[in-house]
Amino acid sequence: MTSHPTALISSKAKIGKNVTIGAYSIIHDNVEIGENTTIGPYCELGVTNHLSEGKKLIIGANSHIRSRCTFYEGSKFGEKLITGHSVTVREKTNAGNNFQIGTLSDIQGHCTIGDYVRTHSNVHIGQHSSIGSFVWIFPYVVLTNDPHPPSEIMQGVTIMDFAVIATMSVILPGATISEGVFIGAQSCVGGKTEADSFYAGSPAKKIGPTSKIKLKDGTGNPAYPWRTHFKRGYPAEIVEQWNKSQF
């Protein structure tokens, strides 16, 4: 482990090999950091509260947490977690491998998140959200959970595999974004959507199948499913599976 002299690291924390911890960062007792991980300056990992029930914060190997991020204890992240700056993640968030959290985003806890999920900057993920794998969430998207605020009722959002939610959209409590759905920018979505469909507007309405949306590259090819033409950042074995798939 390599740490800046100003970093405060609990002797009870479990730190893997080749971990780097930046200036003024705090690593609390109940934290486990996988090998080959970089923690930037001014981060705080393992913040305690009663909601975490004393469970560890686990950061998978080969991760990169950038400056001024705060993670509460009681959450678990797979390998290759990557954050932007000033991210907040509350307790009981369980995410798979290759999760990317954009700058100034916050996850309010009690959430489940799959593999290869990408959230851009300023995304708010409310409590009890359930997000599948290979999901894209673009800037200023809000996943809500209170059907009549303020109340003690929480109805988390469900987002299924390969969905795309464009910038500044709001997903209402209890909504289900089905597999392969594309939500257009500045939409407000409630209820259950149909798989591989395009929704837009406030309130959002079904426009049609996503296959009708064409790439603006002069080819005229369908833009969706997006994995037919966008492969950047995904491992070869996954891309090979996509190439063999019949869309």
Buried (B, 14 or more C-beta within 10 A) or exposed (E): BEBEEEBEBBEEBBBBEBBBBBBBBBBBEBBBBBBBBBBBBBBBBBBBEEBBEEEBBBBBBBBBBBBBBBBBBBBBBBBBBBBBBBBBBBBBBBBBBBBBBBBBBBBBBBBBBBBBBBBBBBBBBBBBBBBBBBBBBBBBBBBBBBEEEEEEEBBBBBBBBBBBBBBBBBBBBBBBBBBBBBBBBBBBBBEEBEBBBBBBEEEBEEBEBBBEBEBEEEEEEBBBBBBBEEBEEBEEEBEEEBEEEEE
